[in-house]
Amino acid sequence: MGVSAQVDGDTRILNASNIVSTTAPYDLVKTMRASVLVLGPLVARYGKARVSLPGGCALGARAVDVHLEGLRAMGAICELEEGYIVATAPNGLQGASFTMRVVSVGATENLMMAASIAKGQTILRNVAREPEIIDLANCLNAMGAKVCGAGTDTIVIDGVDTLHGATHKVIPDRLETGSYAIAALITGGDLTLTNTSLDYLPMVRETLEKAGAVFEMNADGFRIYQNGPIQGVDVMTEPYPGFATDLQAPFMALMGICEGAAMITETIFENRFMHVPELARMGANIQVHGASAMVRGVKHLSGAPVMATDIRASIGLVIAALAAKGETTISRLYHLDRGYERLEAKLQNCGAKVERIRVSA
């Protein structure tokens, strides 16, 4: 789209001074759902955008209706044409009061960015409260925006004429943190995670402690280890600060070897049990009843060839494989790399026997 990007270690230097296109094509957007987040900024800055309907993991219906409803409230004209969202704002975006009918992280982010350079004040209600929302608000404010209330259910944005460059440090990935914590538990390991914080995972911490985890805090992270056999704990996924849907698959793998049983209920995505048949191939005892899965712990899992269906199912299968007897081969790993950086190297550093192999088509 015209943004220049320089890579310097774990730093990205981005310059969006010379945008050459306001179209986000299908071939790119289909691979990662978050690509729809260019919609709000483009309409706000250029008065027009043509963005393919998003793809990403096959987790069921995740419509962008709330994104469009919010932009329409701010004066945009949004239509669907041949698989694309076509949005225009001939008179620019105007501040508005908008209440989301369902909580949406993506819509909250899209509308926050759009409202930052809209004319007047925008009040967004019933918004997402994830730590990433606060982080985005901090980044926008560093660039000259006026965003207040991030982390609560109401965000107020006073539009400014333009944003400027800034330096921002992204917060640690709480889902990566939670995944490695669960990996430590399922293997009976003793792991220290650095450059992270349990503050981003209040419900996950509480749940893992009930399952038998012990946490010891330090200045740069925490240590986690197991205190006796893993116990079955019931879980229901909810918007933040509830138990994250993105950690449901890893947690189900952990419950697969628990003492007793656990009921896991998914309230966010209707298709987020696609990892269940794959865990069953590894010997897990799981029965699905509508939006809930009853997991009865077994003594051990067994290695098997399995297939990943989305990012979090991928890491769930990796975690299960770490504790399974024998060798597990996981296919369709392209999902995994969208959510976990240098996974093999990090696991190998902890003593895991894991490697990536290439196979012919």
C-alpha positions in Angstrom: 0.0 0.0 0.0 3.1 2.2 0.0 4.3 2.0 3.6 8.1 1.7 3.8 9.3 -0.8 6.4 12.8 -1.3 7.8 13.6 -4.3 10.0 16.3 -3.8 12.7 16.3 -6.8 15.0 13.0 -6.8 16.9 12.3 -3.2 15.8 10.2 -2.1 12.8 10.6 1.4 11.4 7.5 2.3 9.4 6.8 5.3 7.3 3.3 5.8 5.9 3.9 9.2 4.3 3.4 8.0 0.8 0.4 5.7 0.5 0.0 4.6 -3.1 -3.2 2.6 -2.8 -6.3 2.7 -0.7 -7.2 -0.9 -1.7 -6.4 -3.9 0.4 -6.6 -6.8 -2.0 -8.2 -10.2 -1.4 -4.9 -12.1 -1.8 -3.4 -10.4 1.2 -6.5 -9.9 3.4 -7.6 -13.5 3.1 -4.5 -14.8 5.0 -4.9 -12.7 8.1 -8.2 -11.4 9.5 -6.5 -8.4 11.2 -5.9 -6.9 7.8 -9.4 -5.4 8.0 -7.9 -2.9 10.5 -6.6 -0.8 7.6 -10.3 0.2 6.9 -10.9 2.8 9.5 -7.5 4.6 9.1 -7.8 4.8 5.3 -11.4 6.2 5.4 -10.4 8.7 8.1 -7.2 9.8 6.3 -8.2 9.6 2.6 -12.0 9.6 2.7 -12.1 6.2 0.9 -11.1 2.6 1.2 -11.6 -0.6 -0.6 -10.9 -3.6 1.6 -11.5 -7.3 0.9 -13.7 -9.0 3.4 -11.3 -10.7 5.8 -10.3 -14.4 6.0 -8.0 -15.9 8.6 -8.7 -18.9 10.8 -12.0 -20.8 10.1 -13.6 -20.1 13.5 -17.1 -19.5 12.2 -19.1 -16.3 11.6 -17.1 -13.3 12.5 -18.9 -10.6 10.6 -17.5 -7.1 10.3 -21.0 -5.5 10.8 -20.0 -3.7 14.0 -17.0 -2.1 12.2 -19.3 -0.8 9.4 -22.0 0.3 11.8 -19.5 2.4 13.7 -18.1 4.0 10.6 -21.6 4.7 9.3 -22.3 6.5 12.6 -19.3 8.7 11.9 -20.6 9.6 8.4 -19.1 7.0 6.2 -21.0 5.3 3.3 -20.2 1.6 3.5 -21.3 -0.9 0.8 -20.3 -4.5 -0.1 -19.2 -5.0 -3.7 -18.0 -8.2 -5.1 -16.4 -9.4 -1.8 -15.0 -6.0 -0.9 -16.0 -3.4 1.6 -16.1 -0.1 -0.2 -16.3 2.8 2.2 -16.3 6.5 1.4 -16.5 9.7 3.5 -16.9 12.6 1.1 -17.1 15.1 3.9 -14.7 13.4 6.2 -15.5 11.4 9.3 -17.4 13.2 12.0 -17.3 12.5 15.7 -20.3 10.4 16.9 -21.7 8.5 19.9 -21.7 4.8 19.1 -22.6 1.8 21.2 -21.4 -1.6 20.0 -24.2 -4.3 20.1 -21.5 -6.9 20.7 -18.1 -6.5 22.1 -15.5 -6.6 19.3 -11.7 -6.1 19.7 -11.2 -5.5 16.0 -14.1 -3.0 15.8 -12.9 -1.2 18.9 -9.4 -0.8 17.3 -10.7 0.2 13.9 -13.0 2.8 15.3 -10.4 4.2 17.7 -8.0 4.8 14.9 -10.6 6.3 12.6 -11.9 8.6 15.4 -8.4 9.8 16.2 -8.5 12.1 13.1 -12.2 12.5 12.7 -13.8 16.0 13.3 -15.0 16.4 16.8 -15.5 14.0 19.7 -16.3 10.3 19.4 -17.7 8.3 22.3 -17.5 4.5 21.9 -19.5 2.4 24.4 -19.5 -1.3 25.2 -16.0 -1.6 23.8 -13.4 -4.3 24.2 -11.1 -3.9 27.3 -8.2 -6.1 26.3 -4.6 -5.0 27.3 -4.0 -4.6 23.5 -6.7 -1.9 23.4 -4.8 0.1 26.1 -1.6 -0.5 24.2 -3.1 0.9 21.0 -4.4 3.9 22.8 -1.0 4.6 24.3 0.6 4.3 20.8 -2.0 6.6 19.3 -1.6 9.2 22.1 2.2 9.1 21.5 1.4 10.0 17.9 -0.6 13.0 19.0 -4.1 11.5 19.3 -6.4 12.3 22.3 -7.8 8.9 23.5 -9.2 8.5 27.0 -10.8 5.5 28.8 -9.1 2.6 27.1 -9.4 -0.4 29.3 -12.9 0.5 30.4 -16.2 -0.1 28.5 -16.3 3.5 27.3 -13.6 5.3 25.2 -13.7 9.0 24.4 -11.6 10.3 21.5 -11.2 13.9 20.6 -10.2 14.1 16.9 -7.0 15.9 15.8 -6.0 17.2 12.4 -3.2 14.8 11.9 -0.9 12.3 13.7 2.9 12.4 13.8 5.7 9.9 14.1 6.5 8.3 17.5 8.4 5.5 19.2 6.4 2.8 20.9 7.2 -0.5 22.6 4.6 -3.1 22.1 3.4 -5.0 25.2 4.3 -8.7 25.6 2.0 -11.2 23.9 -0.2 -12.5 26.7 -1.4 -15.5 24.6 2.2 -16.6 23.9 2.8 -16.2 27.7 -0.2 -18.3 28.6 0.7 -21.0 26.0 4.2 -21.4 27.4 2.9 -21.5 31.0 0.5 -24.3 30.0 3.4 -26.1 28.2 5.4 -26.0 31.5 2.5 -27.5 33.4 1.6 -30.3 31.0 5.3 -31.5 30.9 5.8 -31.2 34.7 8.4 -28.5 33.9 9.9 -25.6 35.8 10.0 -22.6 33.6 10.9 -18.9 33.9 9.2 -16.6 31.4 10.8 -13.2 31.0 9.7 -9.9 29.4 6.1 -10.6 30.3 3.6 -10.2 33.1 0.8 -12.2 34.7 -1.1 -8.9 35.0 -2.3 -9.5 31.4 -3.8 -12.9 32.4 -5.8 -12.6 35.6 -8.4 -15.3 34.9 -5.8 -17.6 33.3 -3.6 -17.3 36.3 -6.4 -18.1 38.7 -7.5 -21.1 36.5 -4.0 -22.6 36.3 -3.5 -22.2 40.0 -6.6 -24.3 40.6 -5.2 -26.9 38.2 -2.0 -27.1 40.3 0.3 -24.3 39.0 2.6 -22.4 41.3 3.7 -18.9 40.3 6.7 -17.0 41.6 6.9 -13.4 40.5 10.1 -11.6 39.6 11.1 -8.2 38.2 10.9 -9.3 34.6 8.3 -12.0 34.5 7.6 -15.1 36.5 8.5 -18.7 37.3 5.9 -21.5 36.9 6.0 -25.1 38.0 3.6 -27.8 39.0 2.5 -28.6 42.6 1.3 -32.2 42.4 -0.9 -33.8 39.7 -2.9 -31.6 37.3 -6.5 -31.2 38.6 -9.6 -30.8 36.4 -10.9 -27.3 36.3 -14.1 -26.1 34.5 -13.6 -23.1 32.2 -15.9 -20.8 30.2 -14.3 -18.5 27.6 -15.4 -14.8 27.9 -14.2 -11.4 26.7 -11.4 -9.9 28.7 -10.8 -10.0 31.6 -12.4 -13.5 31.4 -10.7 -16.7 30.2 -9.3 -16.0 26.7 -10.8 -18.0 23.9 -7.3 -18.1 22.3 -6.1 -20.2 25.2 -9.0 -22.7 25.2 -7.2 -25.2 22.9 -4.0 -25.2 24.9 -6.0 -25.5 28.2 -8.0 -28.4 26.7 -4.7 -30.2 26.0 -3.7 -29.7 29.6 -7.0 -31.0 30.9 -6.5 -34.1 28.7 -4.1 -35.5 31.3 -5.8 -34.1 34.4 -7.0 -36.1 37.4 -10.8 -36.1 37.2 -12.7 -34.1 34.5 -13.2 -30.6 33.2 -16.1 -28.9 31.4 -14.8 -26.4 28.8 -17.5 -24.0 27.4 -16.8 -21.8 24.3 -18.9 -18.7 24.2 -16.9 -16.6 21.6 -16.5 -18.7 18.4 -18.9 -21.5 17.4 -16.2 -23.4 15.4 -13.5 -23.4 18.0 -13.6 -27.1 18.9 -12.0 -28.3 15.6 -8.9 -29.5 17.6 -11.0 -32.0 19.5 -10.8 -34.8 16.9 -7.1 -34.3 16.6 -6.6 -34.5 20.4 -8.8 -37.6 20.3 -6.4 -39.1 17.8 -3.7 -38.7 20.5 -5.9 -40.6 23.1 -7.7 -37.7 24.7 -11.2 -38.5 26.1 -13.4 -35.6 25.0 -17.1 -35.5 24.3 -18.6 -32.4 22.7 -22.1 -31.3 23.6 -23.0 -28.1 21.7 -20.9 -25.3 23.0 -19.3 -27.4 25.7 -16.7 -30.1 25.8 -16.4 -32.6 28.6 -12.7 -33.7 29.0 -12.0 -36.7 31.2 -8.3 -37.0 32.0 -6.3 -40.0 30.8 -3.0 -41.3 32.2 -1.1 -40.2 29.1 -1.5 -39.0 25.6 0.1 -40.9 22.6 1.9 -39.5 19.6 0.0 -39.5 16.3 -0.1 -37.6 13.0 -2.5 -34.7 13.5 -3.6 -31.6 11.5 -3.8 -28.0 12.7 -6.9 -26.0 11.8 -6.1 -22.5 13.3 -3.4 -20.7 15.3 -4.5 -21.7 18.7 -5.4 -25.3 17.7 -1.8 -25.5 16.4 -0.2 -24.6 19.7 -2.7 -26.8 21.5 -1.5 -29.8 19.5 2.2 -28.8 20.0 1.6 -28.6 23.8 -0.2 -32.0 23.7 2.6 -33.5 21.7 5.2 -32.3 24.3 3.5 -34.5 26.9 2.6 -37.4 24.6 4.4 -40.8 24.5 6.0 -41.3 21.2 6.3 -39.0 18.1 3.7 -36.6 16.9 3.7 -35.0 13.5 1.6 -31.8 13.1 0.7 -30.7 9.5 -0.5 -27.3 8.2 1.8 -25.3 10.4 1.4 -22.1 8.4 -1.3 -21.2 11.0 1.2 -21.4 13.8 3.7 -18.9 12.4 1.1 -16.1 12.5 0.9 -16.3 16.3 4.2 -17.7 17.6 7.7 -16.4 16.8 10.6 -18.8 16.8 8.5 -21.5 18.5 10.9 -24.4 17.9 14.0 -22.5 19.1 12.2 -21.5 22.3 11.0 -25.0 23.0 14.3 -26.5 22.2 16.0 -24.1 24.6 13.8 -25.7 27.3 14.8 -29.2 26.4 11.9 -30.1 24.0 12.6 -32.6 21.2 11.0 -30.7 18.3 11.9 -29.9 14.8 10.3 -28.6 11.6 10.5 -30.7 8.6 9.6 -30.0 5.0 7.5 -32.4 3.0 6.6 -32.6 -0.6 3.1 -31.5 -1.7 
